[in-house]
Amino acid sequence: MEPDKHILTMLVENEPGVTARIAGLFAGRGYNIETICGAPTANPKMSRITITTKANPLQLEQCMKQIKRLVNVIKLRDMTGEKAVKREMALICVKVKPETQEEIKQIITDYKGRMLDTGQQYNIFEVIGDENAIDELLVLLEPFGIKKLARSGVLALYKES
């Protein structure tokens, strides 16, 4: 049985080395980090780090206990369920021909994307959505030719409602 995907978000002290210690904790136990995103919060003394990983329940519990023990970790939450708002951003560079330009624009519009750069052979689009929507979009764009792709990784905030 394949482990389930989990989204962990943590509030940490905004200090050098904190992200490296957290990543090292995962690596030291043989857990793979699928995505990691860290940035300061509204409080400049704190950062939020969001990690997606695959783990079975026991691995997840052990991992969360280890993270909580790190001095610089203020708060840790499992954001896997429905009680969180989750988004990801992707920048996608797609091959465009005159005969495919309108179809590609329509696909991007359907996914509420924005055109950022138009070249003679390639266009770059920005799309924001949940991980599944971005995956679906990439499947639709693949036949046209994706030259480059950059994804932010999942960001998550616990719902207040």
N, CA, C and O of each residue as an XYZ file, in Angstrom:
644
protein
N       0.851     -1.190      0.000
C       0.000      0.000      0.000
C       0.890      1.243      0.000
O       1.812      1.373      0.805
N       0.584      2.148     -0.924
C       1.372      3.372     -1.019
C       0.971      4.341      0.094
O      -0.212      4.470      0.410
N       1.962      5.026      0.691
C       1.649      5.998      1.751
C       0.794      7.147      1.212
O       0.835      7.474      0.025
N       0.023      7.746      2.114
C      -0.827      8.884      1.749
C      -0.003     10.164      1.697
O       1.014     10.299      2.377
N      -0.470     11.104      0.869
C       0.173     12.419      0.791
C      -0.359     13.281      1.937
O      -1.556     13.296      2.224
N       0.557     13.991      2.576
C       0.205     14.873      3.689
C       0.788     16.253      3.452
O       1.862     16.403      2.869
N       0.055     17.267      3.919
C       0.508     18.650      3.851
C       0.705     19.136      5.278
O      -0.244     19.221      6.058
N       1.938     19.449      5.603
C       2.265     19.952      6.933
C       2.654     21.415      6.816
O       3.411     21.796      5.923
N       2.137     22.226      7.715
C       2.540     23.629      7.742
C       2.992     23.956      9.147
O       2.403     23.515     10.134
N       4.047     24.737      9.213
C       4.584     25.074     10.521
C       4.953     26.544     10.592
O       5.436     27.137      9.627
N       4.717     27.103     11.741
C       5.136     28.465     12.045
C       6.473     28.320     12.764
O       6.573     27.613     13.767
N       7.497     28.994     12.245
C       8.840     28.853     12.810
C       9.454     30.227     13.028
O       8.997     31.222     12.466
N      10.492     30.269     13.848
C      11.248     31.502     14.024
C      11.953     31.803     12.702
O      12.519     30.907     12.074
N      11.917     33.053     12.291
C      12.526     33.462     11.025
C      14.023     33.680     11.250
O      14.492     34.809     11.397
N      14.761     32.561     11.273
C      16.203     32.611     11.533
C      16.933     31.731     10.535
O      16.352     30.776     10.019
N      18.202     32.034     10.250
C      18.974     31.198      9.330
C      19.079     29.755      9.829
O      19.260     29.509     11.021
N      18.962     28.820      8.906
C      19.165     27.410      9.226
C      17.936     26.634      9.632
O      17.990     25.406      9.702
N      16.821     27.305      9.906
C      15.627     26.599     10.368
C      15.107     25.655      9.282
O      14.813     24.492      9.557
N      14.996     26.153      8.059
C      14.510     25.309      6.967
C      15.445     24.130      6.730
O      14.994     23.012      6.480
N      16.733     24.379      6.809
C      17.713     23.304      6.614
C      17.577     22.232      7.692
O      17.688     21.044      7.390
N      17.340     22.629      8.943
C      17.181     21.649     10.021
C      15.930     20.802      9.809
O      15.942     19.596     10.053
N      14.852     21.438      9.355
C      13.614     20.697      9.116
C      13.804     19.732      7.945
O      13.409     18.569      8.027
N      14.404     20.210      6.863
C      14.664     19.341      5.707
C      15.596     18.197      6.100
O      15.412     17.065      5.654
N      16.590     18.486      6.928
C      17.513     17.458      7.398
C      16.826     16.403      8.234
O      17.187     15.228      8.175
N      15.836     16.811      9.015
C      15.063     15.868      9.820
C      14.364     14.857      8.903
O      14.373     13.656      9.174
N      13.763     15.351      7.822
C      13.102     14.466      6.861
C      14.116     13.523      6.210
O      13.901     12.313      6.148
N      15.212     14.088      5.732
C      16.226     13.293      5.029
C      16.832     12.244      5.957
O      17.061     11.108      5.540
N      17.090     12.608      7.190
C      17.700     11.701      8.152
C      16.843     10.494      8.471
O      17.359      9.465      8.907
N      15.556     10.603      8.262
C      14.643      9.496      8.530
C      14.166      8.812      7.248
O      13.328      7.911      7.278
N      14.722      9.265      6.123
C      14.388      8.623      4.849
C      13.042      9.034      4.273
O      12.497      8.329      3.424
N      12.491     10.170      4.721
C      11.227     10.665      4.174
C      11.535     11.641      3.051
O      12.430     12.477      3.169
N      10.801     11.530      1.982
C      10.995     12.438      0.855
C      10.103     13.663      1.014
O       8.930     13.541      1.367
N      10.652     14.828      0.757
C       9.860     16.058      0.692
C       9.477     16.238     -0.761
O      10.347     16.419     -1.613
N       8.171     16.190     -1.061
C       7.720     16.392     -2.442
C       7.768     17.865     -2.813
O       8.265     18.227     -3.879
N       7.246     18.722     -1.924
C       7.340     20.163     -2.130
C       7.645     20.825     -0.790
O       7.272     20.323      0.270
N       8.330     21.961     -0.864
C       8.605     22.749      0.337
C       8.560     24.220     -0.054
O       9.132     24.629     -1.065
N       7.881     24.991      0.750
C       7.768     26.422      0.492
C       7.875     27.144      1.822
O       7.176     26.804      2.777
N       8.735     28.128      1.886
C       8.895     28.886      3.116
C       8.989     30.370      2.819
O       9.612     30.778      1.839
N       8.372     31.168      3.664
C       8.418     32.619      3.492
C       8.011     33.286      4.803
O       7.304     32.692      5.616
N       8.466     34.535      5.005
C       8.047     35.271      6.207
C       6.525     35.449      6.254
O       5.855     35.432      5.221
N       6.002     35.617      7.451
C       4.577     35.858      7.656
C       4.353     37.362      7.851
O       5.257     38.163      7.618
N       3.153     37.733      8.275
C       2.856     39.134      8.574
C       3.749     39.634      9.716
O       4.052     40.824      9.803
N       4.162     38.714     10.583
C       5.102     39.036     11.654
C       6.506     38.712     11.142
O       6.810     37.539     10.925
N       7.372     39.706     10.941
C       8.691     39.457     10.352
C       9.595     38.552     11.195
O      10.625     38.094     10.701
N       9.235     38.286     12.451
C      10.028     37.399     13.300
C       9.689     35.925     13.068
O      10.358     35.039     13.598
N       8.628     35.664     12.260
C       8.192     34.293     12.019
C       8.088     34.014     10.522
O       7.822     34.910      9.721
N       8.304     32.761     10.171
C       8.102     32.283      8.807
C       7.133     31.115      8.849
O       6.959     30.466      9.880
N       6.502     30.860      7.700
C       5.643     29.689      7.561
C       6.318     28.780      6.543
O       6.676     29.211      5.447
N       6.484     27.520      6.920
C       7.035     26.510      6.019
C       5.938     25.492      5.763
O       5.335     24.969      6.700
N       5.682     25.213      4.494
C       4.683     24.218      4.116
C       5.385     23.117      3.338
O       6.105     23.379      2.375
N       5.164     21.889      3.770
C       5.811     20.722      3.172
C       4.754     19.707      2.775
O       3.822     19.442      3.534
N       4.903     19.136      1.576
C       4.091     17.965      1.226
C       5.018     16.758      1.205
O       6.137     16.819      0.696
N       4.528     15.667      1.767
C       5.297     14.431      1.856
C       4.338     13.258      1.823
O       3.142     13.416      2.068
N       4.860     12.087      1.521
C       4.053     10.868      1.576
C       4.525     10.053      2.765
O       5.719      9.812      2.944
N       3.559      9.632      3.579
C       3.898      8.867      4.782
C       2.696      8.044      5.218
O       1.551      8.424      4.975
N       2.964      6.918      5.861
C       1.870      6.167      6.479
C       1.594      6.818      7.837
O       2.389      7.640      8.290
N       0.479      6.466      8.497
C       0.128      7.150      9.755
C       1.222      7.117     10.819
O       1.440      8.115     11.506
N       1.914      5.985     10.967
C       2.964      5.890     11.977
C       4.145      6.789     11.626
O       4.672      7.484     12.495
N       4.562      6.784     10.370
C       5.658      7.652      9.930
C       5.301      9.114     10.153
O       6.119      9.896     10.637
N       4.060      9.480      9.792
C       3.622     10.868      9.950
C       3.666     11.282     11.419
O       4.151     12.365     11.748
N       3.159     10.420     12.297
C       3.148     10.724     13.729
C       4.575     10.917     14.248
O       4.841     11.863     14.990
N       5.493     10.026     13.863
C       6.888     10.135     14.297
C       7.524     11.425     13.770
O       8.227     12.128     14.496
N       7.264     11.717     12.505
C       7.824     12.910     11.877
C       7.331     14.177     12.581
O       8.115     15.083     12.865
N       6.024     14.231     12.858
C       5.460     15.413     13.516
C       6.031     15.578     14.929
O       6.285     16.703     15.360
N       6.236     14.473     15.656
C       6.828     14.553     16.993
C       8.244     15.124     16.924
O       8.634     15.946     17.754
N       9.006     14.678     15.924
C      10.380     15.167     15.764
C      10.398     16.656     15.405
O      11.220     17.413     15.921
N       9.493     17.070     14.524
C       9.428     18.484     14.131
C       9.094     19.355     15.337
O       9.700     20.407     15.540
N       8.119     18.907     16.143
C       7.717     19.680     17.320
C       8.860     19.857     18.312
O       8.888     20.837     19.057
N       9.801     18.916     18.327
C      10.935     18.996     19.255
C      11.977     20.027     18.837
O      12.798     20.439     19.656
N      11.954     20.447     17.582
C      12.931     21.437     17.125
C      12.669     22.769     17.823
O      11.528     23.227     17.895
N      13.710     23.374     18.323
C      13.614     24.593     19.128
C      12.882     25.719     18.400
O      12.085     26.435     19.005
N      13.151     25.876     17.104
C      12.626     27.023     16.371
C      11.189     26.851     15.881
O      10.634     27.785     15.301
N      10.570     25.687     16.094
C       9.207     25.440     15.624
C       8.217     25.920     16.679
O       8.223     25.452     17.817
N       7.371     26.861     16.278
C       6.396     27.457     17.187
C       5.079     26.678     17.142
O       4.473     26.419     18.181
N       4.641     26.307     15.942
C       3.358     25.623     15.772
C       3.445     24.710     14.558
O       4.095     25.054     13.571
N       2.799     23.553     14.619
C       2.785     22.585     13.527
C       1.365     22.079     13.332
O       0.675     21.753     14.299
N       0.928     22.015     12.066
C      -0.407     21.497     11.751
C      -0.356     20.590     10.541
O       0.410     20.815      9.604
N      -1.193     19.550     10.578
C      -1.406     18.702      9.406
C      -2.580     19.311      8.651
O      -3.703     19.319      9.157
N      -2.337     19.818      7.455
C      -3.354     20.519      6.663
C      -3.959     19.610      5.588
O      -4.535     20.104      4.618
N      -3.837     18.318      5.746
C      -4.246     17.379      4.711
C      -5.751     17.407      4.457
O      -6.178     17.282      3.309
N      -6.546     17.565      5.476
C      -8.003     17.474      5.329
C      -8.638     18.685      4.669
O      -7.964     19.502      4.042
N      -9.931     18.777      4.824
C     -10.724     19.826      4.175
C     -10.765     21.123      4.979
O     -11.356     22.104      4.528
N     -10.156     21.146      6.147
C     -10.236     22.337      6.997
C      -9.149     23.354      6.687
O      -8.783     24.167      7.537
N      -8.635     23.301      5.456
C      -7.576     24.227      5.066
C      -7.811     24.716      3.647
O      -8.363     24.002      2.809
N      -7.387     25.935      3.395
C      -7.380     26.485      2.041
C      -5.997     26.173      1.473
O      -4.982     26.541      2.065
N      -5.959     25.496      0.329
C      -4.688     25.075     -0.264
C      -4.599     25.591     -1.698
O      -5.545     25.457     -2.474
N      -3.469     26.174     -2.037
C      -3.252     26.696     -3.387
C      -1.805     26.464     -3.794
O      -0.910     26.324     -2.961
N      -1.615     26.429     -5.102
C      -0.299     26.291     -5.698
C      -0.264     27.188     -6.923
O      -1.292     27.425     -7.557
N       0.919     27.684     -7.253
C       1.067     28.485     -8.459
C       2.004     27.759     -9.405
O       2.967     27.118     -8.983
N       1.706     27.873    -10.695
C       2.590     27.307    -11.703
C       2.853     28.347    -12.781
O       1.950     29.075    -13.194
N       4.102     28.408    -13.230
C       4.482     29.179    -14.408
C       4.761     28.143    -15.490
O       5.584     27.247    -15.303
N       4.072     28.269    -16.622
C       4.142     27.257    -17.672
C       4.513     27.916    -18.994
O       3.850     28.854    -19.438
N       5.575     27.421    -19.619
C       6.018     27.899    -20.925
C       5.575     26.849    -21.956
O       6.030     25.705    -21.931
N       4.674     27.265    -22.864
C       4.058     26.343    -23.822
C       4.385     26.770    -25.254
O       4.378     27.955    -25.587
N       4.666     25.784    -26.077
C       4.912     26.026    -27.498
C       3.594     26.458    -28.152
O       2.567     25.803    -27.974
N       3.627     27.545    -28.897
C       2.431     28.087    -29.524
C       2.666     28.231    -31.027
O       3.672     28.784    -31.471
N       1.705     27.714    -31.793
C       1.703     27.882    -33.251
C       0.481     28.728    -33.593
O      -0.478     28.750    -32.822
N       0.490     29.412    -34.709
C      -0.672     30.231    -35.071
C      -1.990     29.447    -35.030
O      -3.019     29.981    -34.616
N      -1.957     28.188    -35.458
C      -3.191     27.392    -35.501
C      -3.623     26.854    -34.127
O      -4.752     26.384    -33.984
N      -2.741     26.916    -33.111
C      -3.106     26.421    -31.776
C      -3.267     27.539    -30.754
O      -3.694     27.293    -29.626
N      -2.930     28.757    -31.137
C      -2.905     29.878    -30.189
C      -4.251     30.086    -29.485
O      -4.287     30.224    -28.262
N      -5.346     30.111    -30.231
C      -6.658     30.363    -29.622
C      -7.080     29.222    -28.697
O      -7.656     29.459    -27.635
N      -6.794     27.993    -29.101
C      -7.154     26.845    -28.264
C      -6.397     26.884    -26.938
O      -6.971     26.629    -25.879
N      -5.114     27.202    -27.003
C      -4.310     27.290    -25.777
C      -4.813     28.424    -24.894
O      -4.942     28.256    -23.681
N      -5.096     29.567    -25.487
C      -5.626     30.700    -24.702
C      -6.931     30.312    -24.006
O      -7.149     30.690    -22.855
N      -7.805     29.560    -24.690
C      -9.079     29.153    -24.100
C      -8.860     28.201    -22.925
O      -9.522     28.315    -21.893
N      -7.933     27.267    -23.088
C      -7.631     26.338    -21.993
C      -7.133     27.108    -20.773
O      -7.573     26.857    -19.651
N      -6.213     28.046    -20.996
C      -5.669     28.844    -19.897
C      -6.772     29.680    -19.244
O      -6.825     29.789    -18.019
N      -7.647     30.266    -20.055
C      -8.773     31.051    -19.527
C      -9.695     30.177    -18.686
O     -10.158     30.602    -17.627
N      -9.966     28.956    -19.152
C     -10.831     28.034    -18.401
C     -10.274     27.740    -17.011
O     -11.031     27.479    -16.075
N      -8.971     27.781    -16.881
C      -8.316     27.533    -15.590
C      -7.936     28.835    -14.871
O      -7.134     28.832    -13.937
N      -8.522     29.935    -15.321
C      -8.327     31.263    -14.713
C      -6.855     31.676    -14.684
O      -6.393     32.315    -13.739
N      -6.134     31.301    -15.732
C      -4.721     31.646    -15.838
C      -4.530     33.013    -16.464
O      -5.466     33.603    -17.001
N      -3.292     33.511    -16.386
C      -2.946     34.806    -16.968
C      -1.735     34.646    -17.873
O      -0.788     33.923    -17.566
N      -1.799     35.343    -18.994
C      -0.666     35.388    -19.910
C       0.364     36.354    -19.340
O       0.025     37.486    -18.994
N       1.625     35.917    -19.237
C       2.683     36.769    -18.706
C       3.673     37.197    -19.773
O       4.263     38.274    -19.683
N       3.860     36.345    -20.799
C       4.843     36.664    -21.830
C       4.432     35.978    -23.128
O       4.113     34.790    -23.146
N       4.446     36.749    -24.214
C       4.137     36.171    -25.526
C       5.354     36.311    -26.418
O       5.813     37.414    -26.715
N       5.860     35.173    -26.834
C       6.988     35.153    -27.760
C       6.508     34.638    -29.106
O       5.326     34.339    -29.274
N       7.410     34.535    -30.055
C       7.023     34.054    -31.383
C       6.689     32.574    -31.374
O       5.793     32.132    -32.094
N       7.415     31.792    -30.548
C       7.167     30.354    -30.511
C       6.613     29.856    -29.182
O       6.002     28.788    -29.129
N       6.818     30.614    -28.112
C       6.414     30.171    -26.785
C       5.687     31.277    -26.038
O       6.004     32.457    -26.187
N       4.703     30.878    -25.226
C       4.018     31.797    -24.322
C       4.206     31.288    -22.899
O       4.276     30.082    -22.666
N       4.286     32.214    -21.956
C       4.379     31.839    -20.546
C       3.098     32.279    -19.851
O       2.660     33.423    -19.970
N       2.509     31.325    -19.115
C       1.266     31.548    -18.393
C       1.482     31.337    -16.906
O       2.360     30.584    -16.485
N       0.651     32.027    -16.112
C       0.610     31.840    -14.664
C      -0.751     31.253    -14.327
O      -1.776     31.734    -14.810
N      -0.764     30.220    -13.503
C      -2.020     29.603    -13.072
C      -1.939     29.358    -11.570
O      -0.920     28.897    -11.054
N      -3.033     29.675    -10.878
C      -3.121     29.439     -9.441
C      -4.347     28.569     -9.204
O      -5.428     28.841     -9.727
N      -4.166     27.521     -8.411
C      -5.289     26.639     -8.110
C      -4.846     25.545     -7.169
O      -3.731     25.561     -6.649
N      -5.748     24.584     -6.957
C      -5.316     23.472     -6.126
C      -4.452     22.534     -6.967
O      -4.433     22.615     -8.195
N      -3.759     21.670     -6.297
C      -2.772     20.796     -6.947
C      -3.402     19.970     -8.073
O      -2.796     19.796     -9.130
N      -4.620     19.461     -7.846
C      -5.293     18.635     -8.861
C      -5.628     19.437    -10.112
O      -5.477     18.940    -11.228
N      -6.081     20.671     -9.933
C      -6.426     21.507    -11.088
C      -5.186     21.789    -11.936
O      -5.254     21.763    -13.164
N      -4.067     22.054    -11.290
C      -2.836     22.313    -12.036
C      -2.379     21.047    -12.758
O      -1.924     21.111    -13.900
N      -2.500     19.901    -12.095
C      -2.164     18.639    -12.748
C      -3.028     18.413    -13.995
O      -2.524     18.004    -15.041
N      -4.335     18.685    -13.875
C      -5.263     18.547    -15.013
C      -4.855     19.469    -16.162
O      -4.829     19.057    -17.322
N      -4.542     20.708    -15.829
C      -4.135     21.686    -16.846
C      -2.885     21.214    -17.585
O      -2.805     21.330    -18.808
N      -1.927     20.692    -16.858
C      -0.691     20.221    -17.482
C      -0.963     19.072    -18.457
O      -0.322     18.978    -19.504
N      -1.903     18.212    -18.117
C      -2.282     17.119    -19.029
C      -2.863     17.701    -20.315
O      -2.567     17.213    -21.405
N      -3.690     18.742    -20.195
C      -4.291     19.371    -21.370
C      -3.249     20.087    -22.238
O      -3.377     20.110    -23.462
N      -2.232     20.665    -21.619
C      -1.219     21.425    -22.358
C      -0.102     20.552    -22.920
O       0.599     20.968    -23.843
N       0.071     19.367    -22.386
C       1.167     18.474    -22.803
C       1.225     18.242    -24.314
O       2.316     18.271    -24.882
N       0.086     18.010    -24.992
C       0.153     17.775    -26.436
C       0.705     18.964    -27.243
O       1.217     18.769    -28.345
N       0.610     20.163    -26.718
C       1.110     21.351    -27.416
C       2.622     21.490    -27.258
O       3.292     22.073    -28.110
N       3.148     20.954    -26.168
C       4.580     21.022    -25.896
C       4.890     21.986    -24.769
O       4.915     23.200    -24.970
N       5.127     21.447    -23.586
C       5.537     22.267    -22.439
C       7.057     22.310    -22.453
O       7.721     21.285    -22.299
N       7.600     23.508    -22.640
C       9.054     23.669    -22.695
C       9.644     23.768    -21.289
O      10.654     23.133    -20.984
N       8.997     24.581    -20.425
C       9.478     24.795    -19.063
C       8.295     24.836    -18.112
O       7.185     25.219    -18.481
N       8.564     24.432    -16.880
C       7.529     24.434    -15.854
C       8.170     24.740    -14.514
O       9.198     24.160    -14.165
N       7.561     25.656    -13.756
C       7.984     25.940    -12.382
C       6.727     25.960    -11.517
O       5.779     26.694    -11.795
N       6.735     25.142    -10.463
C       5.601     25.093     -9.535
C       6.071     25.532     -8.153
O       7.194     25.242     -7.741
N       5.187     26.238     -7.445
C       5.551     26.794     -6.145
C       5.557     25.752     -5.048
O       6.238     25.937     -4.039
N       4.833     24.681     -5.205
C       4.556     23.799     -4.091
C       3.298     24.300     -3.407
O       2.880     25.437     -3.627
N       2.702     23.476     -2.595
C       1.424     23.817     -1.971
C       1.631     24.818     -0.826
O       2.553     24.688     -0.022
N       0.754     25.810     -0.780
C       0.640     26.720      0.356
C      -0.687     26.426      1.007
O      -1.662     26.141      0.312
N      -0.753     26.488      2.329
C      -1.987     26.164      3.024
C      -2.161     27.039      4.262
O      -1.202     27.349      4.970
N      -3.405     27.423      4.499
C      -3.780     28.119      5.735
C      -5.021     27.432      6.290
O      -5.925     27.058      5.541
N      -5.055     27.271      7.594
C      -6.185     26.662      8.276
C      -7.385     27.591      8.145
O      -7.251     28.799      8.336
N      -8.556     27.044      7.823
C      -9.773     27.854      7.699
C     -10.201     28.375      9.065
O     -10.156     27.654     10.061
N     -10.610     29.621      9.096
C     -11.052     30.240     10.340
C     -12.544     30.022     10.589
O     -13.021     30.211     11.707
N     -13.282     29.624      9.546
C     -14.739     29.459      9.686
C     -15.099     28.116     10.266
O     -16.280     27.819     10.448
